[in-house]
Amino acid sequence: MIIDVREAYRRALDDFGALVHRIPPEQWHNPTPCVDWDVRALVNHVVSENLWAPELLGGRTAAEVGDTFEGDLLGDDPLKAFDTSATAAVQAAYEEGALTRLVRLSFGDVPGGEYVTELFADALIHTWDLARAIGADERLDPELVEACAAWFAGAEAGYRQAGVIGEQQPTPSDTDAQTRLLASWGRRG
């Protein structure tokens, strides 16, 4: 990855958050490219991921955290819920030792750096999902697209096997990097 994964993660969350702050009240129930998720459910998912980060990077196991972050985490103030969770997640990623510490996920143990990379990729792809859902500019930061694509080239098979991404979408050979990345995640750009 060309840029520090923590910086990539922060920037992806900043871009996602900028869109969250632009969601008008009437669009919170718009459908998204994520099957079964409307805008509110998508934002809730990212908030949940953000809340998990400090716990897991701090040494707790997925089993210890349990179902703490299930259900509606947005409450009456989705903007505050997102902002607070994003700040905590980024701070946790920058804690000393966070990238080298073993993170105990439900499917196995991974280095903290890998976990933060997964969080970065999730935030980046969901930024596009949110932009599409609310009719905002769908262009992602090209540097983040490049960083994500470089990492995902080695991770895609595992993600596809686990069933956590959609089916690879066909793309013409002259397709831009963002469209290729989104297609690899099962998105139709």
C-alpha positions as CSV (number, residue, x, y, z in Angstrom):
1,M,0.0,0.0,0.0
2,I,1.5,3.3,-1.0
3,I,0.0,5.3,1.9
4,D,-0.1,4.4,5.6
5,V,-3.2,2.3,6.1
6,R,-4.2,4.3,9.1
7,E,-4.2,7.5,7.0
8,A,-6.1,5.7,4.2
9,Y,-8.7,4.6,6.8
10,R,-9.0,8.1,8.2
11,R,-9.5,9.6,4.8
12,A,-12.0,7.0,3.8
13,L,-14.0,7.6,7.0
14,D,-13.7,11.4,6.4
15,D,-15.2,11.0,2.9
16,F,-18.0,8.7,4.2
17,G,-18.7,11.2,7.0
18,A,-18.9,14.1,4.6
19,L,-21.7,12.2,2.8
20,V,-23.4,11.3,6.0
21,H,-23.6,15.0,6.8
22,R,-25.3,15.6,3.5
23,I,-28.1,13.1,3.9
24,P,-31.4,15.0,3.9
25,P,-34.2,13.6,6.1
26,E,-36.1,12.1,3.2
27,Q,-33.2,10.0,2.0
28,W,-32.4,8.0,5.1
29,H,-34.6,5.2,3.7
30,N,-33.3,5.2,0.2
31,P,-32.1,1.9,-1.1
32,T,-28.4,1.3,-1.5
33,P,-26.3,-1.0,-3.7
34,C,-26.0,-3.2,-0.6
35,V,-28.8,-5.8,-0.7
36,D,-31.3,-5.4,2.1
37,W,-29.7,-2.1,3.4
38,D,-31.2,1.3,3.1
39,V,-29.2,4.4,3.8
40,R,-29.8,4.3,7.5
41,A,-28.8,0.6,7.7
42,L,-25.6,1.3,5.7
43,V,-24.6,4.1,8.0
44,N,-25.5,2.0,11.0
45,H,-23.2,-0.8,9.6
46,V,-20.2,1.6,9.3
47,V,-20.9,3.0,12.8
48,S,-20.9,-0.6,14.1
49,E,-17.6,-1.4,12.4
50,N,-16.2,1.8,13.9
51,L,-17.3,0.9,17.4
52,W,-15.8,-2.6,17.1
53,A,-12.4,-1.2,16.1
54,P,-11.3,0.2,19.5
55,E,-12.5,-3.0,21.2
56,L,-10.7,-5.4,18.9
57,L,-7.5,-3.3,18.5
58,G,-7.5,-2.9,22.2
59,G,-7.2,-6.7,22.7
60,R,-10.7,-7.8,23.3
61,T,-12.0,-10.8,21.3
62,A,-15.1,-10.9,19.1
63,A,-16.6,-13.3,21.6
64,E,-16.0,-10.9,24.5
65,V,-17.6,-8.0,22.6
66,G,-20.5,-10.3,21.7
67,D,-23.7,-8.5,20.5
68,T,-22.8,-5.2,22.1
69,F,-22.9,-3.4,18.8
70,E,-26.0,-5.0,17.2
71,G,-29.2,-3.2,16.5
72,D,-29.8,0.6,16.0
73,L,-26.7,2.4,17.0
74,L,-27.7,5.7,15.3
75,G,-30.5,6.7,17.7
76,D,-32.0,10.2,17.3
77,D,-28.7,11.7,16.2
78,P,-27.1,9.7,13.4
79,L,-24.6,12.4,12.6
80,K,-23.2,12.5,16.2
81,A,-23.2,8.6,16.3
82,F,-21.1,8.5,13.1
83,D,-18.8,11.3,14.1
84,T,-18.1,9.9,17.6
85,S,-17.6,6.3,16.3
86,A,-15.3,7.5,13.5
87,T,-13.1,9.5,15.9
88,A,-12.8,6.5,18.2
89,A,-11.9,4.1,15.4
90,V,-9.2,6.3,13.9
91,Q,-7.7,7.0,17.4
92,A,-7.6,3.2,18.0
93,A,-5.9,2.6,14.7
94,Y,-3.2,5.1,15.7
95,E,-2.6,3.7,19.2
96,E,0.9,2.4,19.7
97,G,1.1,-1.2,18.7
98,A,-2.3,-1.3,17.1
99,L,-1.0,-2.5,13.7
100,T,1.2,-5.2,15.1
101,R,-1.1,-6.5,17.8
102,L,-3.0,-9.7,17.1
103,V,-6.7,-9.0,16.5
104,R,-9.1,-11.8,17.4
105,L,-11.9,-11.8,14.9
106,S,-14.8,-14.3,14.7
107,F,-13.2,-16.1,11.8
108,G,-9.6,-16.1,13.2
109,D,-6.7,-14.0,14.3
110,V,-5.1,-11.4,12.1
111,P,-2.5,-8.7,12.6
112,G,-3.9,-5.3,13.5
113,G,-2.6,-3.9,10.2
114,E,-4.7,-6.4,8.2
115,Y,-7.8,-5.6,10.3
116,V,-7.4,-1.8,9.8
117,T,-6.9,-2.5,6.0
118,E,-10.1,-4.4,6.0
119,L,-11.9,-1.5,7.8
120,F,-10.4,0.9,5.3
121,A,-11.6,-1.1,2.3
122,D,-15.1,-1.5,3.8
123,A,-15.3,2.3,4.5
124,L,-14.1,3.1,1.0
125,I,-16.5,0.8,-0.9
126,H,-19.4,1.9,1.4
127,T,-18.6,5.6,0.5
128,W,-19.5,4.8,-3.1
129,D,-22.6,2.9,-1.9
130,L,-23.7,5.9,0.1
131,A,-23.0,8.4,-2.7
132,R,-25.0,6.3,-5.2
133,A,-27.9,6.0,-2.7
134,I,-28.2,9.7,-2.1
135,G,-27.3,10.9,-5.6
136,A,-24.0,12.5,-4.6
137,D,-20.7,12.6,-6.6
138,E,-19.6,8.9,-6.8
139,R,-15.9,9.6,-7.6
140,L,-13.7,8.1,-4.9
141,D,-10.3,9.4,-4.0
142,P,-8.0,7.9,-6.7
143,E,-5.1,7.3,-4.2
144,L,-7.4,5.4,-1.9
145,V,-8.8,3.4,-4.9
146,E,-5.3,2.5,-5.9
147,A,-4.3,1.5,-2.3
148,C,-7.5,-0.6,-1.9
149,A,-7.1,-2.3,-5.3
150,A,-3.5,-3.3,-4.5
151,W,-4.5,-4.9,-1.2
152,F,-7.7,-6.4,-2.6
153,A,-5.9,-8.2,-5.4
154,G,-4.6,-10.6,-2.8
155,A,-7.7,-10.7,-0.6
156,E,-10.5,-11.0,-3.2
157,A,-10.5,-14.8,-3.4
158,G,-10.9,-15.1,0.4
159,Y,-13.7,-12.5,0.5
160,R,-15.5,-14.2,-2.4
161,Q,-15.1,-17.7,-0.8
162,A,-16.5,-16.3,2.5
163,G,-19.5,-14.9,0.6
164,V,-19.1,-11.4,2.0
165,I,-18.9,-9.6,-1.4
166,G,-21.1,-9.7,-4.5
167,E,-20.4,-11.6,-7.7
168,Q,-17.6,-10.2,-9.8
169,Q,-19.1,-7.9,-12.4
170,P,-17.8,-7.8,-16.0
171,T,-15.9,-4.8,-17.1
172,P,-14.4,-3.7,-20.5
173,S,-10.6,-3.8,-20.8
174,D,-10.4,0.0,-20.9
175,T,-12.4,0.5,-17.6
176,D,-11.0,3.0,-15.1
177,A,-9.5,1.8,-11.8
178,Q,-12.5,2.8,-9.7
179,T,-14.9,0.9,-11.8
180,R,-12.7,-2.2,-11.8
181,L,-12.4,-2.1,-8.0
182,L,-16.1,-1.7,-7.6
183,A,-16.8,-4.5,-10.0
184,S,-14.4,-6.8,-8.0
185,W,-16.6,-6.1,-5.0
186,G,-19.7,-7.0,-6.9
187,R,-20.8,-3.4,-7.6
188,R,-22.1,-2.1,-11.0
189,G,-20.5,1.2,-11.4
